[in-house]
Amino acid sequence: MRIWLWFLTCAAVASAVAAALTPDGFGVFWVTVQAACLGAAVLGVRRHRPAPAAAFWLLIAGVGGSVVTTAVETAVPDLAPAAEAGYMLCYPLTGVALWLLARRLRPWSSTRILDAVIALIGMAQLAWAFVLHPLLSRAGLDQVTTAGITTLAVCDLLVVSMLLRVAFAARPGVASGLLLASTAAMVLTDISYVIMYVWGRGGAVEAPMASVGWLAWSFLLAAACLHPGVRDIGDRPRPGDVSATPIAGFIALALLGPALLVAGLGIHRGPGSWVHTLVPAVLTAALMVAMVLRLGRALRERTSLQQELAFRAQHDVLTGLANREEFRARLQADIHALDGVGLLIVDLDGFKDVNDTLGHPAGDALLLEATARLRAIAGPGDLLARLGGDEFAVVSADLGGLDDLAERCVADLAWPYLVDGRELRLTASVGVYAGAPASTGEALQNADLALYAAKDAGRNRAERYDPAMRAAQVAHAALAEQLRAAVDGTGDGTAGGFAVHYQPVVDVHTGRVAAVEALLRFTTPDGSAVSPVRFVPVAEETGLIGRLGAWVLERAATDARAWHASHGISVTVNVSGRQLRNPQFADEVLATLKRTGLPGAALVLEITETVLVTATVEETEAVSRRLARLRAHGIRIAIDDFGTGYSSLAYLRTLPIDVLKIDRAFVARVADRQEKALFRAVVELARSMYLQPVAEGVETEEQAAALRELDCGYAQGFLFARPMSADALRTFLAGQLVP
């Protein structure tokens, strides 16, 4: 059983024993029990260290004062009248302790002070009407006794008001319940003491039963301090854990004042009746003033809350800018009121990387800094809005200065950002639209098209909307739909509008075909050929590239099986970044080889530098494991477009690579003396790392001669052969029609 529960049980039994004792033995026993409670409370506070510590030490000091006073009265009865003052110290100590605890739980404000005053005055009215006045009106009470009873009543009322503040703010729990019950026991015992004293005229007060409640005050406080939950009493409650201030109850208390006043005027007549009338009248007047102040405060709070809710309904919480709804409303109003509107859509390039690497707090800090810069740029009549994420909008009536405004956005948002001690650099892409649209939807769509054009052009720039952009969008959407329809037709073996062509890779010394590269081609339903430069990005954007890549691999492996068997050549298949990031990629490749019967040694998987550079460290490590597994089955890995401006050396060292395909930009200038030296360095680098160099884009005999001189053994390009169908390649291989 828990220590606090053991102590609570023992103390309750001891209190029951105390009730049965004679007055002569009660004093010593009471001091002993209270001293034990005092020691237990000190032990609990030192062990659990609740906060605020001062509040709990003051509560313990109150019990300590009671122990000392009782001990003095028991040991020296003649000092009892003077020692009574020691009991009175318990009330300010307890009241201050509860005040400190209430302040920690819910910081004091004018509203909460008024609530406490209303509750205090209401309880004072009830105490006067039903306790104090009936007791004080008894004949025979001297002035000292009357003053003592009144003082005790005031102290109890103050303690109860603080107790209610704590009760409404504290989290429910055993420890908090014990603490509240402790103070309640003290107050209820005081009331019982006064009643018995006045009506019993001192005789009943000698009985131990009348003082058992004060023992309950002591041992309940000790049990609360011993309970482990005491350390959580001072924690501020979570939203929703705290009850609302009981205004309805306060109003009910306020209505009691006039009722009690009227009742007093009718019941109490004769000498001294003015006292009973005056006190409720003063209390009622004070309560009315407090209620008026409280209701006025509530009205101001409600107005403030309504204003805040209205602001939040129209503004972004983080930046304070207009939100999407307010933006659309303002844009719609300007469309109807003005001959033309200007609209900028601003998007932060690379913001997602900041969120992913540094976390959302850093991203929020960056957004706030970007907002401050945009505020400084926007004109006094412009509307600045956050549409969501890292996208902002500016609505301006100054059509002539719109381009300058966009350029300032690009320039100022490119300045370094200092976030958490780090200097971050981002750029911005801006879409600009100026015109007289029919609707907000049209204006937004046109600005978005301009934004996409800015991103496609390399980002960090502003682009103005041009009607040709809409035509390009329509063509883009049509191409995407044609690709979907073609991909859906890949199951019948014709691939809809897709076909696989093959370009030979030759030995530059002998002219013999050593390998072929599978290249995807697409033809629209009207027979127009679409460049891979156009349709591959659309396939990636629409998520079709994975299915296309799998189909190309299946088709190429099927065609190459016979070529490998008869000519010993291998086939190279390009792999997209989406395929590489697929956890089942290696399994799918091996399954394709098993279905088609193509040996692993006859397959080369080709990946681009950009796929590796744009991948995260974790993604690169996962790709490396998948490629290593494929190499274990004889499949070779090639890096395509080597030397296009990315840092590739680290990947050459860490990834399982076999073939290095040198970009056509190097090959085009290989005949130049300086460029030849650079090309030679690349070839020697490949050989030093045991990689096979292959030159791409060879178009002239002069380039081929330079490759032979540099001993770059393999090449492909229009000089040797253009991409061709599988049937044409069979004929080509049969005759080895190579210069």
VOGU-3710 file (C-alpha; in Angstrom, 3 decimals, decimal comma):
1> mriwlwfltc> 0,000/0,000/0,000  1,199/3,508/-0,665  2,799/5,513/2,161  0,327/8,376/1,915  -2,613/5,975/2,220  -1,035/4,228/5,212  -0,557/7,541/6,935  -4,070/8,729/6,093  -5,568/5,563/7,533  -3,520/5,712/10,741
11> aavasavaaa> -4,243/9,415/11,249  -7,977/8,868/10,760  -7,932/6,095/13,380  -5,967/8,347/15,737  -8,533/11,104/15,289  -11,326/8,687/16,106  -9,458/7,710/19,269  -9,046/11,397/20,114  -12,788/11,877/19,957  -13,208/9,304/22,736
21> ltpdgfgvfw> -10,641/10,818/25,085  -11,411/12,894/28,135  -10,537/16,586/28,022  -7,587/15,997/30,357  -5,843/13,582/27,995  -6,938/15,164/24,792  -4,411/18,029/24,700  -1,284/15,870/24,826  -2,702/13,384/22,328  -3,724/16,191/19,984
31> vtvqaaclga> -0,249/17,742/20,065  1,301/14,318/19,383  -0,930/13,630/16,364  -0,487/17,114/14,929  3,278/16,937/15,391  3,324/13,604/13,521  1,289/15,209/10,724  3,676/18,156/10,671  6,704/15,858/10,315  5,018/13,802/7,580
41> avlgvrrhrp> 4,138/16,949/5,615  7,736/18,219/5,834  9,023/14,829/4,659  6,620/14,788/1,718  7,531/18,308/0,556  11,255/17,616/0,791  10,830/14,364/-1,111  8,508/15,459/-3,925  9,487/19,160/-4,151  6,125/20,529/-5,315
51> apaaafwlli> 5,820/23,988/-6,809  5,404/26,678/-5,769  7,469/25,564/-2,766  6,618/28,693/-0,742  2,902/27,821/-0,823  3,420/24,385/0,700  5,847/25,640/3,354  3,282/28,294/4,367  0,579/25,614/4,680  2,922/23,564/6,851
61> agvggsvvtt> 3,746/26,687/8,908  0,029/27,100/9,600  -0,128/23,590/11,049  3,054/24,307/12,969  1,474/27,375/14,547  -1,471/25,268/15,640  0,867/22,668/17,169  2,827/25,280/19,142  -0,318/27,025/20,370  -1,934/23,790/21,518
71> avetavpdla> 1,270/22,717/23,251  1,446/26,032/25,151  -2,205/25,801/26,205  -1,715/22,218/27,383  1,478/22,879/29,301  0,555/26,289/30,768  -3,242/26,671/30,970  -2,897/30,204/32,386  -1,420/31,339/29,067  -4,329/29,962/27,060
81> paaeagymlc> -6,074/33,330/26,451  -2,866/34,896/25,144  -1,932/31,807/23,143  -5,218/31,958/21,217  -3,572/34,546/18,981  -1,340/31,761/17,650  -4,363/30,069/16,094  -5,179/33,265/14,203  -1,818/33,057/12,407  -3,033/29,929/10,605
91> ypltgvalwl> -5,450/31,958/8,498  -3,116/34,510/6,861  -0,542/31,749/6,319  -3,114/29,479/4,654  -4,660/32,357/2,688  -1,312/33,525/1,281  -0,362/29,925/0,431  -3,574/29,401/-1,527  -3,093/32,770/-3,230  0,392/31,763/-4,399
101> larrlrpwss> -0,921/28,441/-5,678  -3,856/30,055/-7,485  -1,532/32,622/-9,085  0,702/29,850/-10,421  -2,225/27,867/-11,789  -3,957/30,816/-13,411  -2,199/34,198/-13,344  -4,313/36,877/-11,737  -6,101/39,370/-13,931  -8,698/42,050/-13,309
111> trildavial> -11,391/39,613/-14,416  -10,339/36,920/-11,968  -9,980/39,441/-9,136  -13,541/40,615/-9,763  -14,733/37,003/-9,778  -13,059/36,435/-6,417  -14,569/39,647/-4,989  -18,063/38,673/-6,162  -17,748/35,235/-4,612  -16,396/36,706/-1,377
121> igmaqlawaf> -19,179/39,265/-1,019  -21,851/36,689/-1,852  -20,546/34,303/0,775  -20,290/37,189/3,242  -23,989/37,899/2,735  -24,878/34,289/3,456  -22,538/34,163/6,456  -24,020/37,317/7,920  -27,639/36,315/7,387  -27,432/32,732/8,604
131> vlhpllsrag> -24,437/32,592/10,964  -22,946/35,837/12,207  -26,037/37,919/12,894  -27,932/35,138/14,683  -24,872/34,442/16,833  -23,946/38,048/17,521  -27,536/38,952/18,387  -27,473/36,566/21,336  -27,424/38,435/24,590  -24,423/38,159/26,800
141> ldqvttagit> -21,569/38,255/24,289  -18,964/40,812/25,226  -17,206/43,042/22,743  -14,002/40,954/22,723  -15,902/37,764/21,883  -17,910/39,576/19,223  -14,747/40,978/17,639  -13,092/37,559/17,744  -16,015/35,844/16,052  -16,193/38,558/13,391
151> tlavcdllvv> -12,440/38,360/12,731  -12,605/34,579/12,464  -15,496/34,823/10,017  -13,635/37,328/7,819  -10,529/35,125/7,803  -12,562/32,061/6,855  -14,263/33,959/4,040  -10,892/35,060/2,612  -9,534/31,519/2,843  -12,651/30,097/1,160
161> smllrvafaa> -12,400/32,597/-1,701  -8,795/31,520/-2,336  -9,837/27,883/-1,966  -12,436/28,303/-4,710  -9,852/29,894/-6,997  -7,573/26,886/-6,567  -10,449/24,417/-6,923  -11,547/25,899/-10,247  -7,970/26,001/-11,623  -6,267/22,812/-10,384
171> rpgvasglll> -6,221/19,559/-12,309  -8,387/16,854/-10,750  -6,345/14,355/-8,771  -5,912/12,618/-5,433  -3,266/15,022/-4,138  -5,218/18,137/-5,108  -8,375/16,632/-3,608  -6,610/15,961/-0,299  -5,185/19,485/-0,224  -8,574/21,096/-0,867
181> astaamvltd> -10,253/18,796/1,676  -7,656/19,810/4,266  -8,487/23,519/4,020  -12,216/22,773/3,851  -11,946/20,767/7,086  -10,313/23,737/8,812  -13,046/26,151/7,701  -15,933/23,811/8,591  -14,391/23,150/11,998  -14,148/26,902/12,612
191> isyvimyvwg> -17,841/27,293/11,872  -18,710/24,406/14,183  -16,468/25,836/16,884  -18,143/29,249/16,777  -21,642/27,772/16,836  -20,864/25,495/19,767  -19,102/28,296/21,595  -21,981/30,738/21,302  -24,824/28,320/21,901  -22,951/26,153/24,380
201> rggaveapma> -21,410/29,171/26,166  -18,017/27,464/26,454  -18,986/24,041/27,792  -19,100/22,158/24,542  -15,841/23,635/23,426  -14,044/21,569/26,027  -15,192/18,358/24,351  -12,550/16,697/22,149  -15,159/15,963/19,474  -15,304/19,675/18,653
211> svgwlawsfl> -11,617/19,741/17,728  -11,327/16,525/15,693  -11,896/18,597/12,523  -8,632/20,438/13,102  -6,849/17,112/13,284  -8,448/16,245/9,937  -7,004/19,523/8,575  -3,540/18,399/9,675  -3,541/14,789/8,500  -5,236/15,550/5,170
221> laaaclhpgv> -2,525/18,126/4,438  0,171/15,599/5,416  -1,366/12,929/3,158  -1,478/15,416/0,268  2,229/16,218/0,727  3,124/12,506/0,889  1,210/11,695/-2,308  3,442/11,643/-5,473  0,851/13,692/-7,316  1,622/16,711/-5,124
231> rdigdrprpg> 4,419/17,679/-7,521  1,792/18,164/-10,270  -0,621/20,339/-8,282  1,152/23,529/-9,360  1,236/22,578/-13,055  -0,909/24,723/-15,255  -3,841/22,702/-16,595  -4,175/21,860/-20,269  -6,822/23,697/-22,274  -10,177/22,121/-21,509
241> dvsatpiagf> -9,096/20,768/-18,095  -10,216/23,886/-16,238  -13,819/24,693/-15,537  -15,084/28,044/-16,703  -15,629/30,776/-14,139  -19,116/30,150/-12,669  -20,647/33,496/-13,573  -24,154/32,059/-13,260  -23,435/31,115/-9,649  -22,130/34,608/-8,941
251> ialallgpal> -25,285/36,140/-10,378  -27,347/33,897/-8,121  -25,316/35,100/-5,134  -25,858/38,687/-6,241  -29,628/38,183/-6,307  -29,532/36,863/-2,751  -28,446/40,281/-1,459  -31,673/42,149/-2,219  -33,745/39,149/-1,119  -31,955/38,941/2,229
261> lvaglgihrg> -32,208/42,698/2,666  -35,967/42,712/2,106  -36,401/39,678/4,345  -34,357/41,382/7,082  -36,483/44,526/6,946  -39,606/42,456/7,465  -38,312/40,100/10,153  -35,970/42,152/12,330  -37,688/45,103/13,937  -37,001/46,925/17,117
271> pgswvhtlvp> -33,774/48,050/18,812  -30,610/46,994/16,953  -32,464/46,070/13,782  -30,604/48,781/11,921  -27,403/46,735/12,221  -28,944/43,756/10,461  -30,244/46,099/7,767  -27,075/48,130/7,299  -24,618/45,234/6,820  -26,633/43,463/4,037
281> avltaalmva> -27,277/46,840/2,418  -23,564/47,663/2,284  -22,699/44,177/1,046  -25,443/44,298/-1,576  -24,277/47,704/-2,827  -20,697/46,472/-3,022  -21,826/43,354/-4,868  -23,830/45,377/-7,370  -20,791/47,537/-8,130  -18,597/44,464/-8,556
291> mvlrlgralr> -21,194/42,795/-10,805  -21,486/45,893/-13,008  -17,718/46,014/-13,357  -17,607/42,282/-14,075  -20,344/42,417/-16,699  -18,624/45,385/-18,332  -15,412/43,408/-18,381  -17,218/40,397/-19,847  -18,694/42,598/-22,561  -15,255/43,960/-23,452
301> ertslqqela> -13,828/40,435/-23,481  -16,635/39,282/-25,745  -16,093/42,203/-28,105  -12,350/41,544/-28,128  -12,964/37,845/-28,776  -15,326/38,624/-31,638  -12,741/40,956/-33,138  -10,030/38,320/-32,778  -12,223/35,641/-34,345  -13,091/37,988/-37,213
311> fraqhdvltg> -9,390/38,742/-37,711  -8,480/35,045/-37,665  -11,233/34,282/-40,151  -9,618/36,706/-42,592  -5,919/36,377/-41,796  -3,192/33,770/-41,678  -2,385/32,727/-38,100  1,403/32,582/-38,532  2,147/35,695/-40,588  -0,874/37,903/-39,902
321> lanreefrar> -1,343/38,406/-43,641  -4,681/38,093/-45,373  -5,628/34,455/-45,900  -6,950/32,848/-49,074  -10,584/33,730/-48,344  -9,843/37,402/-47,684  -7,568/37,481/-50,722  -10,289/36,140/-53,016  -12,843/38,579/-51,596  -10,534/41,575/-52,135
331> lqadihaldg> -9,551/40,399/-55,613  -13,202/39,935/-56,567  -14,037/43,418/-55,279  -11,190/44,955/-57,295  -12,292/43,094/-60,438  -15,771/44,613/-60,144  -14,618/48,101/-59,130  -11,550/48,661/-61,316  -10,822/48,549/-65,036  -7,912/46,193/-64,425
341> vgllivdldg> -6,135/44,405/-61,605  -2,536/43,425/-61,014  -1,703/40,124/-59,350  1,581/38,554/-58,281  1,929/34,942/-57,128  5,199/34,498/-55,219  6,618/31,055/-54,452  9,773/30,406/-52,390  12,097/28,014/-54,236  13,603/25,335/-52,012
351> fkdvndtlgh> 11,442/26,039/-48,955  10,456/22,367/-48,640  14,110/21,436/-48,155  14,332/23,815/-45,175  11,293/22,214/-43,553  12,577/18,702/-44,214  16,121/19,288/-42,959  15,773/21,903/-40,190  12,193/21,304/-39,090  8,976/23,339/-39,118
361> pagdalllea> 10,072/25,911/-36,468  12,938/26,957/-38,752  10,531/27,011/-41,694  8,144/29,249/-39,755  10,970/31,640/-38,865  11,952/31,831/-42,529  8,346/32,526/-43,565  8,123/35,364/-41,031  11,304/36,934/-42,412  10,012/36,573/-45,976
371> tarlraiagp> 6,734/38,181/-44,868  8,598/41,146/-43,376  10,453/41,671/-46,666  7,251/41,477/-48,697  5,579/44,002/-46,365  8,443/46,405/-47,001  8,077/45,933/-50,757  4,285/46,177/-51,090  2,708/49,588/-51,600  0,263/51,198/-49,143
381> gdllarlggd> -2,744/50,232/-51,234  -1,593/46,703/-52,051  -3,054/43,593/-50,420  -0,480/41,048/-49,289  -1,783/37,518/-48,630  -0,462/34,085/-47,794  -2,221/31,491/-49,921  -0,695/28,538/-48,087  2,671/26,902/-47,455  5,364/29,049/-49,065
391> efavvsadlg> 3,055/30,749/-51,572  2,153/34,435/-51,278  0,062/36,807/-53,371  0,059/40,559/-53,937  -2,991/42,379/-55,328  -2,105/45,813/-56,678  -3,992/48,493/-58,569  -0,729/50,000/-59,853  -0,528/48,107/-63,139  2,321/50,231/-64,441
401> glddlaercv> 4,602/49,379/-61,547  3,714/45,702/-61,411  6,843/44,444/-63,167  9,093/46,553/-60,927  7,271/45,178/-57,889  7,852/41,621/-59,113  11,553/42,241/-59,720  11,919/43,679/-56,211  10,277/40,551/-54,801  12,761/38,351/-56,634
411> adlawpylvd> 15,747/40,467/-55,565  14,822/41,002/-51,897  13,716/37,440/-51,240  17,074/36,193/-52,550  18,963/37,877/-49,696  20,392/35,438/-47,122  18,142/34,397/-44,224  19,566/33,965/-40,718  17,615/31,157/-39,015  18,776/29,550/-35,749
421> grelrltasv> 22,291/30,851/-36,296  22,425/29,461/-39,841  22,614/31,445/-43,031  20,117/30,079/-45,552  19,767/31,109/-49,180  16,519/30,764/-51,070  15,179/32,245/-54,256  11,701/33,196/-55,368  9,724/32,598/-58,543  7,010/35,137/-59,362
431> gvyagapast> 4,079/34,908/-61,736  2,771/38,297/-62,938  -0,698/38,959/-64,320  -2,245/42,285/-65,273  -5,605/42,571/-66,988  -9,374/42,630/-66,643  -10,346/39,037/-65,847  -13,911/37,852/-65,696  -13,414/36,180/-62,316  -10,931/35,552/-59,524
441> gealqnadla> -10,469/32,037/-60,882  -9,294/33,357/-64,221  -6,890/35,825/-62,619  -5,421/33,141/-60,358  -5,082/30,656/-63,191  -3,270/33,171/-65,386  -0,876/34,180/-62,589  -0,237/30,506/-61,821  0,631/29,836/-65,457  3,138/32,667/-65,322
451> lyaakdagrn> 4,559/31,217/-62,086  4,997/27,793/-63,724  6,756/29,485/-66,628  9,148/31,191/-64,193  9,942/27,857/-62,544  10,406/26,095/-65,887  12,779/28,867/-66,961  15,119/28,132/-64,065  13,451/29,804/-61,037  14,709/32,963/-59,302
461> raerydpamr> 12,884/35,111/-61,802  9,551/36,733/-62,643  7,488/35,937/-65,718  4,498/37,887/-67,021  1,438/36,031/-68,237  1,133/35,638/-71,985  -1,875/34,080/-73,761  0,547/31,613/-75,354  1,021/30,137/-71,905  -2,592/29,023/-71,862
471> aaqvahaala> -2,143/27,357/-75,225  0,931/25,595/-73,830  -1,092/24,471/-70,820  -3,801/23,062/-73,060  -1,152/21,227/-75,108  0,453/19,956/-71,888  -2,886/18,621/-70,628  -3,615/17,016/-74,007  -0,198/15,332/-74,047  -0,716/14,027/-70,517
481> eqlraavdgt> -4,044/12,511/-71,542  -2,503/10,959/-74,654  0,273/9,438/-72,527  -2,254/7,939/-70,113  -4,205/6,418/-72,966  -1,019/5,024/-74,514  0,205/3,554/-71,216  -3,161/1,856/-70,731  -2,566/0,153/-74,088  0,814/-1,361/-73,171
491> gdgtaggfav> -0,717/-4,688/-72,210  -1,464/-5,714/-75,822  2,180/-5,607/-76,901  1,818/-2,519/-79,083  2,185/-0,004/-76,266  -0,376/2,279/-77,843  1,638/5,248/-79,139  4,913/4,015/-77,620  7,743/2,176/-79,323  11,265/1,179/-78,364
501> hyqpvvdvht> 14,094/2,082/-80,734  17,711/1,064/-80,382  20,914/3,014/-81,029  24,132/0,988/-81,438  27,181/1,501/-79,226  30,259/0,656/-81,314  33,910/-0,128/-80,816  35,657/2,974/-82,229  38,628/0,916/-83,369  36,789/-1,870/-85,209
511> grvaaveall> 33,379/-0,335/-85,880  31,653/-3,436/-84,555  28,466/-3,102/-82,510  29,163/-3,929/-78,856  25,848/-2,884/-77,337  22,601/-1,060/-78,038  20,764/1,554/-76,010  16,957/1,224/-75,734  15,274/4,576/-76,388  11,566/5,245/-75,846
521> rfttpdgsav> 9,625/6,966/-78,632  6,074/8,334/-78,594  3,723/9,153/-81,457  0,395/10,985/-81,012  -2,823/9,536/-82,476  -2,471/11,859/-85,511  0,964/10,376/-86,251  3,097/13,265/-84,930  6,316/12,254/-83,208  6,885/13,836/-79,766
531> spvrfvpvae> 10,411/14,447/-78,535  11,417/12,656/-75,321  12,421/16,066/-74,028  8,702/16,916/-74,032  6,940/13,721/-73,051  9,344/12,280/-70,441  8,893/15,214/-67,975  5,119/14,945/-68,424  5,273/11,209/-67,755  7,266/11,887/-64,577
541> etgligrlga> 4,863/14,619/-63,495  1,809/12,395/-63,982  3,389/9,371/-62,305  3,365/7,268/-65,484  7,131/6,927/-65,705  7,246/3,883/-63,440  4,904/1,844/-65,641  6,657/3,078/-68,765  10,077/2,130/-67,423  8,910/-1,372/-66,566
551> wvleraatda> 7,409/-1,797/-70,047  10,593/-0,590/-71,774  12,706/-3,012/-69,714  10,401/-5,915/-70,614  10,428/-5,034/-74,315  14,196/-4,449/-74,480  15,022/-7,679/-72,623  12,750/-9,639/-74,935  14,326/-8,161/-78,092  17,923/-8,363/-76,837
561> rawhashgis> 17,836/-12,051/-75,901  18,312/-13,123/-79,542  20,891/-10,392/-80,274  22,962/-11,419/-77,297  22,793/-15,070/-78,294  23,844/-14,410/-81,921  26,089/-11,353/-81,670  27,112/-11,228/-77,994  25,862/-7,667/-77,557  24,225/-6,219/-74,463
571> vtvnvsgrql> 21,309/-3,799/-74,095  21,296/-0,579/-72,069  18,007/0,553/-70,491  17,469/3,953/-68,880  16,036/3,904/-65,359  14,095/6,803/-63,805  14,534/8,139/-60,312  11,035/6,932/-59,383  11,989/3,367/-60,357  15,218/3,522/-58,353
581> rnpqfadevl> 13,374/4,702/-55,243  10,941/1,798/-55,496  11,882/-0,749/-52,769  10,811/-3,599/-55,109  12,912/-2,350/-58,041  15,611/-5,048/-57,825  12,996/-7,803/-57,507  11,118/-6,505/-60,553  14,282/-6,348/-62,693  15,315/-9,881/-61,753
591> atlkrtglpg> 11,784/-11,137/-62,418  11,870/-9,520/-65,881  15,152/-11,249/-66,722  13,721/-14,566/-65,594  10,599/-14,148/-67,756  12,478/-13,066/-70,863  15,492/-15,370/-70,507  18,029/-12,551/-70,904  21,248/-13,180/-68,914  22,148/-10,565/-66,323
601> aalvleitet> 25,501/-9,959/-68,049  23,614/-8,779/-71,145  21,837/-5,928/-69,315  23,154/-2,472/-68,443  20,985/-0,171/-66,328  21,646/3,507/-67,019  20,983/6,243/-64,451  21,597/9,985/-64,746  23,699/12,201/-62,521  20,734/14,415/-61,737
611> vlvtatveet> 18,833/11,497/-60,186  21,665/10,987/-57,720  22,313/14,644/-56,966  18,664/15,431/-56,176  18,269/12,396/-53,887  18,680/12,559/-50,118  21,504/10,736/-48,359  19,103/8,037/-47,174  17,679/7,581/-50,675  21,175/7,348/-52,179
621> eavsrrlarl> 22,166/4,674/-49,657  19,022/2,660/-50,434  19,650/2,975/-54,204  23,239/1,825/-53,698  22,048/-1,342/-51,913  19,595/-2,157/-54,707  22,198/-1,629/-57,418  24,732/-3,765/-55,558  22,199/-6,577/-55,401  21,637/-6,350/-59,164
631> rahgiriaid> 25,386/-6,341/-59,851  25,644/-9,569/-57,904  23,538/-11,096/-60,744  25,879/-9,807/-63,448  23,929/-6,660/-64,321  26,134/-3,648/-65,010  25,400/-0,050/-63,962  26,136/3,001/-66,112  26,179/6,722/-65,257  24,661/8,773/-68,077
641> dfgtgyssla> 25,466/12,402/-69,007  28,639/12,453/-66,910  30,129/15,951/-66,575  26,934/18,008/-66,917  27,920/20,254/-64,033  27,139/18,176/-60,935  29,587/16,839/-58,380  29,885/13,240/-59,509  33,203/12,069/-58,047  31,672/11,103/-54,709
651> ylrtlpidvl> 29,085/8,938/-56,474  31,755/7,278/-58,614  33,548/6,289/-55,436  30,575/5,125/-53,363  28,103/3,657/-55,872  28,479/0,300/-57,658  29,170/1,637/-61,173  30,701/-0,108/-64,208  30,242/2,217/-67,192  30,821/5,975/-67,511
661> kidrafvarv> 28,937/7,617/-70,396  30,598/10,942/-71,164  28,151/13,728/-72,049  27,952/14,980/-75,647  29,033/18,457/-74,464  32,560/17,066/-73,931  32,521/15,109/-77,194  31,406/18,073/-79,313  34,663/19,947/-78,544  37,013/16,980/-78,254
671> adrqekalfr> 38,935/18,011/-81,398  39,985/21,269/-79,692  43,410/20,992/-78,038  42,382/22,264/-74,613  39,124/20,336/-74,627  40,991/17,215/-75,713  43,162/17,492/-72,576  40,066/17,696/-70,429  38,500/14,736/-72,200  41,703/12,734/-71,738
681> avvelarsmy> 41,539/13,459/-67,981  37,990/12,118/-67,836  38,980/8,947/-69,705  41,966/8,397/-67,438  39,798/8,997/-64,387  37,369/6,330/-65,588  40,146/3,828/-66,192  41,768/4,532/-62,809  38,451/3,595/-61,210  38,076/0,502/-63,425
691> lqpvaegvet> 35,136/2,030/-65,322  34,427/1,611/-69,019  34,218/5,063/-70,749  31,630/5,522/-73,527  31,416/8,742/-75,570  27,924/10,015/-76,448  26,794/12,194/-79,335  29,577/11,446/-81,848  28,562/13,110/-85,131  31,776/13,727/-87,120
701> eeqaaalrel> 34,692/11,648/-88,265  37,010/14,178/-86,659  35,442/13,436/-83,283  35,773/9,688/-83,865  39,443/10,073/-84,746  40,062/12,034/-81,557  38,360/9,274/-79,544  40,602/6,662/-81,157  43,623/8,788/-80,357  42,551/9,105/-76,736
711> dcgyaqgflf> 41,819/5,386/-76,609  38,178/5,873/-75,613  37,090/2,443/-76,769  33,328/2,845/-77,227  31,011/5,503/-78,601  27,538/6,097/-79,945  26,080/8,826/-82,109  24,618/9,689/-85,497  27,994/9,119/-87,161  27,640/5,402/-86,502
721> arpmsadalr> 23,869/4,914/-86,537  20,645/6,658/-85,649  18,098/5,042/-83,318  16,113/2,396/-85,200  13,354/-0,114/-84,681  14,066/-3,701/-83,602  13,493/-5,006/-87,166  15,879/-2,422/-88,615  18,477/-3,312/-86,005  18,302/-6,981/-86,930
731> tflagqlvp> 19,142/-6,057/-90,514  21,841/-3,685/-89,311  23,473/-6,370/-87,186  23,254/-8,908/-89,961  25,217/-6,713/-92,333  27,259/-4,809/-89,697  26,713/-1,657/-91,729  29,185/0,414/-89,729  31,667/2,817/-91,398
//
